[in-house]
Amino acid sequence: MNPTAPTQISFAQAEYDKKKKRTRREVLLEKMEQVVPWSRLMEVIEPYYPKSGKRGRPPIGLERMLRMYFVQQWYGLADEAVEDAVYDSVALRNFMGIDLSRTSVPDATTLMGFRHLLEAHDLPKAILVEVNVMLMERGLLMTQGTLVDATLIAAPSSTKNKEHARDPEMHQAKKGNQWHFGMKAHIGVDAESGLVHTVMTTPANAHDVTQAHALLHGQEEVVFADSGYRGVEKRQEIEDKHAEVDWQIAMMPGKRKALDKTKASHAVKDKLEKTKASVRAKVEHPFRVIKCQFGHRKTRYRGLAKNTSQLLVMFALSNLWMVRKRMIQGLAA
């Protein structure tokens, strides 16, 4: 039960509770209500959150602001849009514990200030770490193997802004026959569960292999990656810190296509590539969640730092989304 919810419900709330159809929004909020470790995350943020003083307006409750911030990530909304959505949606108000007859919705400026507080104290990274610690305690996150990959996230290319310029920290890169402007999100993913343990970001023109060393937590025995990581085991930073890792790198698509499967040796190589691909496929699931489930297909802020903070939180939430069924079953057991 939402601890911030009012003790008495209004007539509008009672009428809403009688409706028969449950919306997809309600289903998502209900599941995330159960799987997000609210108390643990608040313990991470609370030392930096403003305390009530004798003067000025008292700060809005930490849990309410955290819930509003997560709603923003789940639905891909701007600060003003989140405020409007909470006023419009009974489901969102219930999730945040708001009864409009007693209290108002936190405004967009307050949400922006909360986000800046998280960024200033590097709390998005702490949120991802805390979520993963909780998942490890429940046996849902292992450490023996890692999958590494990267995805392009587009940034606005328009120069119709105050500076009349594109974001200087973003860059353009060519993928296939198409040019993309934006950034890259590089992730290290647990090979067993498909959950993200490490996130790095770069401009779009950075080569995937340059970030491989930063995506490992140091306890891996094997790492799987696509053909873009060819030669990674020869890089100096890998030899210095991860020399014992077994790198399973995919064969170049053209080289694999040229295999003569009538030959026994070539057939074995092709079967090995299929096995690698089946293991490596899990690395795409977190990207699908943040892009399709949460709708994050384009950067929201200028600069890598702010967008990195957002991605750290989104991947923490994607981890919870991906294991929601197992966690809920565990709570019910």
Long-range contacts (C-beta under 8 A, 24 or more apart in sequence): 2-33, 2-94, 2-95, 2-97, 3-63, 3-97, 4-61, 4-63, 4-64, 4-67, 4-96, 4-97, 5-94, 5-97, 6-97, 6-99, 6-102, 9-99, 10-99, 10-101, 12-90, 13-90, 13-94, 13-99, 16-90, 23-91, 25-89, 25-91, 25-92, 26-91, 28-74, 29-91, 29-92, 29-94, 29-95, 31-321, 31-324, 31-328, 32-70, 32-74, 32-317, 32-320, 32-321, 32-324, 33-95, 34-324, 34-327, 34-328, 34-331, 35-320, 35-321, 35-323, 35-324, 35-327, 35-328, 36-70, 36-317, 36-320, 37-130, 37-131, 37-134, 38-63, 38-66, 40-130, 40-134, 41-66, 41-127, 41-130, 41-131, 42-66, 44-123, 44-126, 44-127, 44-130, 45-118, 45-123, 48-117, 48-121, 48-123, 49-117, 60-106, 60-110, 63-97, 64-96, 64-97, 64-98, 64-106, 65-106, 65-110, 65-111, 65-114, 67-95, 67-96, 67-97, 68-96, 68-106, 68-111, 68-114, 69-111, 69-114, 69-115, 69-118, 69-313, 70-313, 70-317, 71-95, 71-96, 72-111, 73-294, 73-296, 73-310, 73-313, 73-314, 73-317, 74-294, 74-317, 75-294, 75-295, 76-294, 76-295, 76-296, 78-108, 78-300, 79-108, 79-109, 79-111, 79-112, 79-115, 80-108, 82-108, 82-111, 83-107, 83-108, 83-111, 115-309, 118-309, 118-313, 119-305, 119-306, 119-309, 124-308, 124-309, 124-310, 124-312, 124-313, 124-316, 125-312, 127-312, 127-313, 127-316, 128-196, 128-199, 128-312, 128-313, 128-315, 128-316, 128-319, 131-316, 131-319, 131-320, 132-195, 132-197, 132-316, 132-319, 135-193, 135-195, 135-319, 135-323, 138-327, 138-330, 140-193, 140-195, 140-323, 140-326, 140-327, 141-190, 141-193, 141-195, 141-197, 141-319, 142-190, 142-191, 142-192, 142-193, 143-190, 143-217, 143-219, 143-220, 144-191, 144-192, 144-219, 144-220, 144-221, 144-222, 145-190, 145-191, 145-192, 145-220, 145-221, 145-222, 145-223, 145-224, 146-188, 146-189, 146-190, 146-191, 146-197, 146-215, 146-216, 146-217, 146-220, 146-222, 146-223, 146-224, 147-188, 147-189, 147-190, 147-191, 147-194, 147-223, 147-224, 147-225, 147-279, 147-280, 147-282, 147-283, 148-186, 148-187, 148-188, 148-189, 148-208, 148-212, 148-215, 148-216, 148-223, 148-224, 148-225, 148-229, 148-283, 149-186, 149-187, 149-189, 149-208, 149-225, 149-226, 149-280, 149-283, 149-284, 149-287, 150-184, 150-185, 150-186, 150-187, 150-208, 150-211, 150-228, 151-184, 151-185, 151-287, 151-291, 152-180, 152-182, 152-183, 152-184, 152-204, 153-182, 153-183, 153-184, 153-185, 153-296, 153-297, 153-298, 153-299, 153-307, 154-180, 154-181, 154-182, 154-297, 154-298, 154-299, 155-181, 155-182, 155-183, 155-298, 155-299, 156-298, 156-299, 157-181, 167-299, 167-302, 167-303, 169-203, 169-302, 169-303, 169-304, 170-203, 170-204, 170-299, 171-203, 171-204, 171-205, 171-206, 172-204, 172-205, 173-204, 173-205, 180-204, 182-298, 182-299, 183-299, 183-304, 183-307, 184-208, 185-287, 185-311, 186-211, 186-214, 186-215, 187-215, 187-283, 187-286, 187-287, 187-315, 188-215, 188-216, 188-217, 189-282, 189-283, 189-286, 191-222, 191-224, 191-279, 191-282, 193-282, 193-322, 193-323, 194-282, 194-283, 194-285, 194-286, 194-322, 195-286, 195-319, 195-322, 195-323, 196-286, 196-315, 196-316, 196-318, 196-319, 199-308, 199-311, 199-312, 199-315, 201-304, 201-307, 201-308, 201-311, 202-304, 203-304, 209-235, 212-238, 213-237, 213-238, 213-241, 213-242, 216-242, 216-245, 218-242, 220-245, 221-245, 221-246, 222-246, 222-247, 222-248, 223-247, 223-248, 224-248, 224-276, 224-279, 224-280, 224-283, 225-249, 225-250, 225-280, 226-250, 226-280, 227-251, 227-252, 227-253, 248-276, 248-279, 250-276, 250-277, 250-280, 285-322, 286-315, 286-318, 286-319, 286-322, 289-318, 289-321, 289-322, 290-314, 290-315, 290-318, 293-318, 293-321, 294-318
